[in-house]
Amino acid sequence: MAISKIKTNSISDDAVTAAKIADGTIVAADLAADSVDSSELVAGSVDTAHIAADNIVASLIADDAIDSEHYTDGSIDTAHIANDQITAALMADNSIDSDMYVDASIDTAHIGNLQVTTALIAADAIDGTKLADNAVDSEHYTDGSIDNAHIADDAIDSEHYADGSIDLVHMSSQSVDEDNLYISNAGSDGQYLQKQSGNNGGLTWAAVTDAAITAINNPTANELVTVGSTTTELDAESLLTFTGTVLTLGVGTSVINSGTWSPGTVSTGKALVLGI
């Protein structure tokens, strides 16, 4: 007699082996809950279609298993980036723009040498505190930009004047005294300034020389005197007298007025008397 149906209670435990089960006969209904473990799965047999949404959690992902090919474009936001993880090697050239900087976040350490050019400096941004001592030279001044307000008192000395540049217009009244004259000696009270080409500066303080008169030759009352052959003697002129009111020219004298008027020689025996 052929057997058409074997009841479950007729089969011993563990009597049905894989060889006894025809291919494709085990369906989901035949599987007990939680009965399929990783050991029952063929390697690579679980594809995307058999994974429910949101079922892959961090504990199911091996370390270093997710590479750039697994990320959806734009899926990594700030919340998923750990602090200090974005290094220079991870940034594309020219990828960081000004809108990505926090205000005042760029300090000196992050500015390369010679990277701050004139175009990057705002107008009137450089004041005295930004200039190093002795950094501004004559080449940095605009022609005619230094006026009186920018010259300190007593800053211009003789070395700054061009030769011959100080004329009378630039000298105040009573500004030249003895100290400002080039004189060969110190001098003393009562001396006068004498031209002496051979001395320093060509000027010398000298005493007035009083030549003593040692004699008056042939003196007579009312006769006028003239300098004699030496500077220490005077000669009395007998033909030139002055009484205090009358000037008399004697015989043989002439009167010439600057070469433009002459009465000629006084005739013999007569005198020219000029009355005052």
GUPAPA-81587 format. One record per residue: residue in one letter; y negated, z negated, x of N, C-alpha, C in turn. Coordinates in steps of 0.1 Angstrom, whole numbers, plus 5000, padded with zeros to 4 digits. Each point is the difference from the previous one (the first is absolute). Layout:
<rs>
AYZXYZXYZX...
</rs>
This chain:
<rs>
M501250005009498850004991498850005009A499150094997498850015008499049894996I499349965010499049894998498750074997S499349974989498850074996498849905002K500249875000498949915001500649875006I499249955011500449885006498949904997K500249894995499049904996499649925013T498849954999499549935012500849885003N500649934990500749885003501450035006S500350135001501250045006499950045014I498750005005499750045014499749875008S500749995011499849885008498650015007D499549885004498749995007500250085014D498950075003499950085012501150115001A500650044988501050105001499450144999V498850024996499350134999499350025013T500450095008499450035013499250134999A499150025010499250125000500850134998A501250005005500950124999500450024986K500049904992500550014986498850054991I498849995005498850044991499650145003A500050084990499650145001498550015003D499650105008498650035003499150014988G498949935000499050014989500349934988T501149915000500349934988499349864999I499449955011499349884999498550034997V499649954988498650024996499349865000A498750004997499249885001500549894991A500650044989500549904990501249935006D500750065010501249945005499749905012L498750005004499649915011499449874994A500549895006499449874996498649995006A499249924994498649985006500149945014D499150055009500049955014501350025007S500850104996501350025006499950105011V499050085001499950105011499049945011D500549985012499349955011499850115010S499249975010499750105011501250065006S501149925000501250045007500750114992E499850014987500650104991499250135001L498850005005499150125000500350095012V500150134998500250095011498750015007A500050015013498750015008499250124995G498749974997499250114996500150044985S500849934993500350044986499049954990V499149905004499049964991498750085002D499750094991498850085002498949954991T498850075001498849954993500249994985A500850094994500250004986500849874995H500849945009500749884996499349875004I498850015004499249875003498949994990A500149884993499049974989498649985007A499050034992498649985005499849855004D499249985011499649875005501249915004N501250075003501149925004500249995016I499350085007500049995015499049905004V500449885004499049905004500149985015A499149935007499949995014501349955007S500849914993501249955005501150115001L499850114993501050115000499750105010I498949995007499650105010500249955014A500750075008500249965014498850015008D499949915010498850015009499850145006D498850045000499650135006500750124993A500449984987500750114993499050094993I498849964998499050084993499050065010D500050145000499150075009499050074991S499150075007498950074994500450104989E501350055002500450104990500449944986H500149875000500449934988498749964991Y498850015006498849964993499550114992T499549974988499350104992498650015006D499450125000498750025006499049904992G499249935008499049914995500649874994S501349975002500649894994499849875007I499550005013499849885008498549964998D499849904993498649954998499849885009T498749954999499649895009500949884999A500549974987500849884998501350015007H500550125004501350015006499950025015I498849985006499850015014499749865006A500949955009499849875006498750005009N499549885002498849995008500350055014D499050075006500150045014501150105003Q500550074989501150105002499550145003I498750034996499550145002499450005015T500750075009499650015013499450145002A499350025012499450135003501050114999A501349985004501050105001500350054985L499849924990500350034987498850084992M498950015007498950074994499850145005A499850094991499850145004498650015006D499850105008498750025006499050034989N498849945001498950024991500449964986S500949904998500449964987499249894994I499349935009499249884996498550044999D499449984988498650044998499249874998S498750024999499149884999500349924987D500550064990500249924987501249915002M500850015011501149915002499749885008Y498750005006499649885008499449894991V500349885003499349894994498749995007D498949974992498749995005499949915012A499450045011499849935012501349975007S501150074998501249975006500250075014I499150095003500150075013499149935010D500749935009499249935011500150075013T499449945010499850075013501450045006A501049924998501350035006500650124994H499650054988500650124994499150125001I499049995008499250125003500250055014G500450125002500350065013498750015008N500250015013498850025009499450134997L498650005000499250124998500250074987Q500549924990500250054986498849994991V499049915004498849984992499050105005T499750114993499050105004498749984992T499050075004498749994993500150024985A500950104996500150034986500549884992L500849915006500649894993499149875000I498850015006499149895000498950024990A499949904991498950014989498649995006A499150064994498650005004499549855001D499349975011499449875002501149895001A501250045003501149905001500049935014I499450065010500049945014498749935002D500149875001498849925003500149945014G499149915004500049945013501349925003T500649944990501349935002501150085004K500050134997501150095003499850075014L498949985006499750075013500349905011A500850055010500249915012498750005009D499949895008498949995008499950125010N498850055002499750115009500850134996A500350014987500750124996499150124996V498849974997499050114996499250045012D500150125004499350065012499050104995S499250055009499050104997500550124992E501250045003500650124993500249984986H500049874995500249974986498750004992Y498950005006498749994993499650144995T499550014988499350124995498750015007D499650125004498750025006498949944991G499149925006498949954993500349884990S501349955001500449904991499549865004I499749985012499649865005498549994999D499549924990498649984998499649865005N498749964998499649875005500849884994A500450014988500749894994501449975007H500550105007501349995006499949975015I498849975005499849975014499649855001A500849925008499749865001498749985008D499449894998498849965008500449995015D499150055008500249995015501350075004A500450104993501250085004499750125009I498850054999499750115008499349965013D500650035011499449965013499650135008S499449985012499450115007501050115003E501349965001501050105003500250114989H499549964988500250094988498850104999Y498949985007498950094998500150125010A499750124994499950125009498849995008D500150055012498850005010498850064993G498949935001498750054995499950004985S500949934993500050014985499149904994I499549905007499149904994498550045003D499350044990498650055001499149894994L498750035000499049904995500349964986V500550104992500249984986501049884998H501049995009501049904999499749875007M498849995005499749875007498949934991S500349874998499049924992498949965009S498949974994498849965007500349875008Q499450005012500249885009501449975004S500850115000501549985003500250025015V499150065008500250025014499249895007D500649915007499449905008500450025015E499549905008500350015014501550015003D500849934992501550005003500650144998N499350084991500550134997499550115010L499149975009499550095010500849995013Y500350115006500750005013499049985011I499849885004499149965011500749955012S499550035011500849975013499949855003N499149934995499949855004499749924987A500049875002499849914989498549994996G499149995010498649994998499649864996S498749975000499449874996498750024993D499549904995498750004992498950065009G499150084995498950055007500350145007Q501250045001500350125006499950124990Y499950125005500050114992501250095003L500350094990501150105002499550125008Q500750025011499550115009501150105001K499650135001500950115002500550005014Q501349995002500650015014501250084999S499950135003501150104998501249965008G499949935011501149975009500849884995N499549934991500649874995500950034988N500949914997500950014988499250014987G500250104992499350024988498650065002G499550015012498750065003498949914996L500249874997499049914996500249875008T498849945004500149875007498849924996W500349874998498949904998499349985014A498750015000499249995013498849924997A499649935011498749924999498850095002V498949964994498850075002499449975014T499850105008499449985013498550005000D499449885003498649995000499550025015A499450125003499550025013498749935002A500049915009498849925003498950095006I498849984995498850075006499549925012T500150075011499649935013498650025004A499350114994498650025005499350094990I498649994999499250094994499050065010N500150125003499350065011498650044995N499049965009498550044998499549964986P500249884996499649964986498549984999T499450044989498649984997499949974985A499049934996499949964986500050124991N500649994989500150114990500850125004E500550015012500850115003501449994994L500550114995501450004994500950025012V501349964998501050015011501150094996T500650075010501250084998501149965009V501250044998501149965009499850075013G500249935011499850065013501250075005S500050025013501250085006501349924999T499949874999501249914997499849944987T501149964994500049944987499549855000T499849955012499549865001498549995003E499350125001498650005002499250084990L498849954997499150084991498850045007D499550124997498750055006498949994990A498849945004498850004992499450145001E499750064988499450134999498449994999S499350045011498649985000499350104990L500650114997499450104991500449974985L500749904998500549974986499749854997T498949984992499749864997499949984985F500149884997499949964985499449875000T498949994993499249884998500449924989G500950054992500449944987499550074988T498850085003499550084989499850145004V499950035013499750135006501150045010L500650124998500950055010499350115008T499949985013499350095008500950085010L499850135000500750095009499050045011G500449975013499050035010499950155004V499250035010499750145004501350065006G500350134996501250075005501249984992T499949944989501249984992500050104988S501250014994500150104989500749924988V499750054988500649954988500850114993I501349984999500950114993500749934989N500050064988500649954989501350074997S501149965005501350064998500050155004G499150045009500050145003499350094991T499449944989499450094990498549995000W499549905007498649995000499549945013S499050075007499549955013498650035001P499149905003498650025002499750055014G501050025008499850045014499649895009T499750045012499649905010498649954998V499849875002498749944998499150055012S498850044996499150065011499649895010T499750045012499649915010498849924996G500049875003498949914997500049954985K500950054992500049954987501349934997A500149924989501249934996500250024985L501350004997500450014986500249864995V499249964990500149874994500550014986L501049944997500550004986499749874994G499150004990499749874993500949974989I500349884998500949964989499249974988
</rs>
